Amino acid sequence: MKSYITKIFLGLFLLFTPFIFAQNLHKSQFQVKGNCEMCKERIESAALKAGANAARYSIDSQTLTLETSDSVSSDDILKKVADAGHDNEKFKATDENYQKLPGCCLYNREEQTTVTPATENHDSAKNENEFFVKGNCESCKARIEKAAKSAGAKSADWNAEKQTVTLDFDSSKTSADQILKKIAEVGHDNEKYKTTDDVYKKLPGCCLYDRETEFGEKNVNVHSDQAVKEQNSEKHDHSDPNHQHDGKAKNIEEVKLSVSKAATTINKKEAGLVFNIDSKELLKAACCNLSESFETNATVDVSFSNAVTGTKQLKMLGLDQKYTSLTKELLPEIRGLASAYGLNFIPGRWIESIQLTKGGSTVTSGYESITGQINTELIKHS
């Protein structure tokens, strides 16, 4: 009977152990520079070796998503990523480590933006339990302090001018990470956690702070709620006899539109089915030359026809290369005897985009386009 009860308790322990440990995991996102799949593998490997439970890098958004436990610091992980040769928002790789990267992995370092310098300039003015938290007004102050207290803080004081919150808490019951994570969940970016776009957009209009401002910099949007109310009342004061109200007048708020272009798009201006493969999609493939630029495309298949000579043949929609028109800048390029070797003649770093036409296309660029046409556009330097 005792062994039976012991087995039951052991089974319950093993069942609930994953859930207990899962509750201590924290998810955070950081900006990290990289170019291709090799960069992705290098960054994720460095993060996992530094103690991250999970690491996912996105080439398109240039972000690294980490899942870490309380015992692992995200700063240590980002330092390891920088040691591997990749600049991030907190640490910059040394020139020596950067130069050791392969040619295809040499990203543009001029576009790198970090929050470390601004933070360092104000570290001396910060107290031990003082952290950077972004906000605009008294409504932000009330929201931040309420979130901090709900996460276990005894007291919380947010300063609009310094853009910092001072916390008083019992370290045996809660931690600064837990409090700052709760503050991010209610919509306010801080030095350790960043809120999601959906939560940020749900904030009132007066609370929409500038997310691009670096931590420690002065927030020009800081204002008093009372001042805003008085300003609005002055605008709508009809007691002034000289005031003339125009019923047709309307205030139009500024609207900003941002469009993100997909890596592979369909050209709707053409009658045929034309796919435009952009440089973002080419970065995902190991495109040392044109023959290796179709690894992420299921329509085109490039394989070795002769292992000794290294010649490659292209198949589109299941038919041989001779039924596909291959052009460069819309001019016939690879024909006749060159078809066996021509795919290796165009370096991958010269290619700006590829237009892939499925099915019978126009004969203006060649008569071979029975299964389709592949046009290569080269990079043009102005």
C-alpha positions in Angstrom: 0.0 0.0 0.0 2.8 2.4 0.9 4.6 1.8 -2.4 1.4 2.5 -4.3 1.0 5.9 -2.6 4.6 6.7 -3.2 4.2 6.0 -6.9 1.1 8.3 -7.0 3.1 11.2 -5.4 6.1 10.6 -7.7 3.8 10.7 -10.7 2.1 13.9 -9.6 5.6 15.5 -9.0 6.8 14.5 -12.5 3.6 15.8 -14.0 3.7 19.3 -12.5 7.4 19.8 -12.5 7.5 21.2 -16.1 4.7 23.7 -15.3 6.5 24.9 -12.1 9.8 25.6 -14.1 7.9 27.1 -17.0 6.5 29.8 -14.8 10.0 31.1 -14.1 10.8 31.7 -17.8 10.9 35.3 -19.1 10.6 36.3 -22.8 12.4 39.3 -24.1 13.4 40.7 -27.5 16.5 42.6 -28.6 17.9 44.2 -31.7 20.9 42.2 -33.2 22.6 42.8 -36.5 22.9 39.9 -39.0 22.6 39.1 -42.7 21.9 35.5 -43.6 21.2 31.9 -42.3 24.8 31.5 -41.2 24.4 34.6 -39.0 21.1 33.2 -37.6 22.7 29.9 -36.7 25.7 31.7 -35.1 23.6 34.1 -33.0 21.2 31.4 -31.8 24.1 29.1 -30.9 25.9 31.8 -28.9 22.7 32.7 -27.0 22.0 29.0 -26.1 25.6 28.5 -24.9 25.3 31.6 -22.7 22.3 30.0 -20.8 19.2 30.9 -22.8 16.4 28.3 -22.7 15.3 29.2 -26.2 16.6 31.6 -28.9 15.0 32.6 -32.2 16.6 35.1 -34.6 14.6 36.9 -37.3 16.6 38.1 -40.3 13.8 40.3 -41.6 13.2 42.2 -38.4 16.8 41.9 -37.1 15.5 40.8 -33.7 16.6 38.1 -31.3 13.8 36.6 -29.0 15.1 35.0 -25.8 13.5 32.8 -23.2 15.5 32.9 -20.0 15.1 31.9 -16.4 15.7 34.1 -13.3 19.2 32.9 -12.9 20.4 34.0 -16.3 21.0 37.6 -17.2 20.1 38.8 -20.7 23.2 41.1 -20.6 25.4 38.1 -20.3 23.7 36.5 -23.4 24.0 39.7 -25.5 27.7 40.0 -24.5 28.3 36.5 -25.8 26.5 37.4 -29.1 28.7 40.4 -29.4 31.8 38.2 -28.8 30.6 36.0 -31.7 30.8 39.1 -34.0 27.3 40.6 -34.0 26.5 44.1 -32.8 23.3 44.4 -30.6 21.5 47.1 -28.8 23.6 46.7 -25.6 27.0 45.5 -26.8 29.2 46.1 -29.9 31.5 43.5 -31.3 35.2 44.3 -31.5 36.6 45.1 -35.0 38.7 41.9 -34.8 35.7 39.7 -34.2 33.7 41.5 -36.9 36.5 41.0 -39.5 36.6 37.3 -38.8 33.0 36.8 -40.1 32.6 35.3 -43.6 32.1 37.8 -46.4 28.3 37.1 -46.7 27.9 37.9 -42.9 29.5 41.3 -42.9 26.5 43.4 -42.1 26.3 47.3 -42.3 27.6 48.6 -38.9 26.8 52.2 -39.7 23.1 51.6 -39.2 23.6 50.1 -35.7 21.7 52.0 -33.0 22.4 51.2 -29.3 20.9 52.3 -26.1 24.0 51.7 -24.1 25.7 55.2 -24.5 22.6 57.1 -23.3 22.2 54.8 -20.4 25.8 55.0 -19.3 25.7 58.8 -19.2 23.1 58.6 -16.5 24.2 55.6 -14.6 26.1 57.8 -12.1 22.8 59.7 -11.4 20.7 56.6 -10.9 20.2 55.0 -7.5 20.4 51.2 -6.9 16.7 50.6 -7.3 16.0 53.2 -9.9 15.2 52.1 -13.5 14.4 53.8 -16.8 10.7 53.7 -17.7 9.1 55.7 -20.5 6.0 57.7 -20.1 4.4 61.1 -20.8 2.0 62.3 -18.1 0.3 61.8 -14.7 -1.9 59.0 -16.2 1.3 57.2 -17.1 2.6 57.8 -13.6 -0.5 56.3 -12.0 -0.4 53.3 -14.4 3.3 52.6 -13.8 3.1 52.8 -10.0 0.0 50.7 -9.8 1.6 48.0 -12.0 4.7 48.0 -9.8 2.7 47.6 -6.6 0.6 44.8 -8.1 3.9 43.0 -8.8 5.0 43.1 -5.2 6.6 46.5 -4.7 6.1 48.2 -1.3 6.2 51.6 -3.0 7.0 53.0 -6.5 7.7 56.6 -7.5 7.9 57.5 -11.2 9.7 60.7 -12.2 8.5 62.2 -15.5 11.5 64.5 -15.9 14.1 61.8 -15.3 11.9 59.1 -17.0 12.8 56.7 -14.1 10.9 54.7 -11.5 12.3 54.2 -7.9 11.2 50.9 -6.4 11.1 49.7 -2.8 10.5 46.0 -2.5 11.3 42.8 -0.5 13.8 40.8 -2.5 12.6 37.6 -0.9 9.1 38.0 -2.3 9.7 39.7 -5.7 12.5 41.1 -7.9 13.1 44.1 -10.1 12.8 41.9 -13.2 9.3 40.8 -12.2 8.2 44.4 -11.5 9.6 45.8 -14.7 8.0 43.0 -16.7 4.7 43.9 -15.2 5.2 47.5 -16.1 5.9 46.5 -19.7 2.7 44.4 -19.7 0.6 47.5 -19.0 2.2 49.4 -22.0 5.5 51.1 -20.8 8.9 50.3 -22.3 11.7 50.1 -19.7 15.4 49.3 -19.7 14.8 45.5 -19.4 11.5 44.8 -21.1 9.7 46.2 -24.1 5.9 46.2 -24.4 4.1 44.7 -27.4 2.8 46.9 -30.2 -0.8 45.9 -29.5 -0.6 46.9 -25.8 1.2 50.2 -26.7 -1.5 51.2 -29.2 -4.2 50.7 -26.6 -2.8 53.5 -24.4 -4.7 56.9 -24.4 -3.4 59.4 -27.0 -1.7 61.6 -24.3 0.2 58.5 -23.1 1.7 57.5 -26.4 5.4 58.2 -25.7 8.2 58.3 -28.3 9.5 54.7 -28.5 12.5 55.7 -30.6 14.0 58.0 -27.8 16.9 56.4 -26.1 16.7 55.7 -22.4 18.1 58.6 -20.3 17.3 61.2 -22.9 14.9 64.1 -22.1 11.3 63.3 -23.2 9.9 66.4 -24.9 6.4 65.0 -24.8 6.2 65.2 -21.0 3.1 67.3 -20.0 0.7 67.9 -17.2 -2.8 66.6 -17.5 -4.2 69.7 -15.8 -2.4 71.9 -18.3 -3.9 69.9 -21.2 -7.4 70.3 -19.7 -6.9 74.1 -19.3 -5.6 74.4 -22.9 -8.6 72.5 -24.2 -11.1 74.6 -22.2 -9.5 77.8 -23.6 -10.0 76.4 -27.1 -13.7 75.8 -26.5 -14.4 78.9 -24.4 -17.5 80.6 -26.0 -17.8 83.3 -23.3 -15.6 85.6 -25.3 -17.8 87.8 -27.5 -15.0 88.2 -30.0 -14.8 84.5 -30.4 -16.4 83.3 -33.7 -17.2 79.6 -33.9 -17.1 78.0 -37.3 -19.3 74.9 -37.3 -17.5 73.5 -40.4 -14.0 73.6 -38.8 -12.5 70.2 -38.1 -9.2 69.2 -36.4 -7.5 66.4 -38.3 -4.9 64.4 -36.3 -1.7 63.3 -38.0 -1.8 59.8 -39.4 1.4 57.9 -40.1 1.4 55.0 -42.5 4.2 52.5 -42.6 4.4 49.7 -45.2 6.6 46.6 -45.0 7.3 45.0 -48.4 7.2 41.2 -48.5 10.3 39.3 -49.5 8.4 37.6 -52.3 5.5 39.4 -54.1 3.2 38.8 -57.1 3.3 41.5 -59.8 -0.4 42.3 -60.3 0.4 44.6 -63.3 1.4 41.6 -65.5 -1.1 39.3 -67.2 1.0 36.3 -66.4 1.9 34.8 -63.0 5.1 36.8 -62.2 6.8 36.4 -58.8 9.3 39.0 -57.7 12.0 37.6 -55.4 13.5 40.5 -53.4 17.0 40.8 -51.8 15.4 39.9 -48.4 14.5 36.5 -49.8 17.9 36.0 -51.4 19.6 36.6 -48.0 17.8 33.4 -46.7 19.6 31.3 -49.3 23.3 30.5 -49.6 23.4 32.4 -53.0 27.1 32.4 -53.9 25.9 32.3 -57.5 22.6 32.3 -59.5 22.2 28.5 -59.2 22.0 28.7 -55.4 19.4 31.5 -55.4 16.4 29.1 -55.7 16.8 27.1 -52.5 13.7 28.7 -50.9 11.6 28.4 -54.0 9.7 25.2 -54.6 8.9 25.9 -58.3 12.6 25.9 -59.5 14.8 22.9 -58.9 18.6 23.1 -59.6 20.6 19.9 -59.3 23.9 18.4 -60.5 23.7 16.7 -63.9 27.3 15.6 -63.9 29.2 15.2 -60.6 32.6 15.2 -62.3 32.4 18.5 -64.2 30.1 20.2 -61.7 27.5 21.2 -64.4 24.1 22.0 -63.1 20.7 21.7 -64.7 17.6 23.7 -63.9 14.1 22.2 -63.9 11.0 24.3 -63.7 7.5 22.8 -63.3 9.1 19.4 -63.8 10.5 20.1 -67.3 14.2 20.5 -68.4 16.1 23.8 -68.6 15.8 24.0 -72.4 12.1 24.8 -72.0 12.7 27.8 -69.7 13.8 31.2 -70.9 16.8 32.5 -68.9 17.4 36.3 -69.3 19.5 39.0 -67.6 18.1 42.5 -67.6 15.4 41.1 -69.9 18.0 40.1 -72.5 18.6 36.5 -73.5 21.7 35.4 -71.5 22.1 31.7 -71.1 21.5 29.7 -74.3 22.9 26.7 -76.2 26.1 25.2 -74.8 26.3 27.8 -72.0 23.1 26.4 -70.5 25.1 23.7 -68.7 27.5 26.1 -67.0 25.7 29.5 -67.2 24.0 29.3 -63.8 27.5 29.6 -62.1 28.6 32.6 -64.1 26.5 35.2 -62.2 27.7 35.9 -58.6 25.0 35.9 -56.0 26.1 39.3 -54.5 25.5 40.9 -57.9 21.8 40.0 -57.9 19.3 42.6 -56.8 16.1 40.6 -57.6 14.7 37.8 -59.7 11.5 37.8 -61.6 10.0 34.3 -61.9 7.2 33.8 -64.4 5.3 30.5 -64.2 3.7 29.1 -67.3 4.0 30.3 -70.9 5.2 33.8 -70.9 5.7 36.5 -73.6 8.1 35.7 -76.5 9.5 39.2 -76.6 12.5 38.0 -74.5 13.0 34.6 -76.2 11.2 31.7 -77.8 12.2 29.1 -75.1 9.7 30.2 -72.5 7.4 27.1 -72.6 7.4 26.5 -68.9 8.2 30.1 -67.9 10.9 32.7 -67.7 13.5 33.6 -65.1 14.9 37.1 -65.4 17.8 38.3 -63.2 18.1 42.0 -62.3 21.6 43.1 -61.2 22.5 45.7 -58.6 22.7 49.2 -60.1 25.0 51.7 -58.3 24.0 55.3 -58.8 
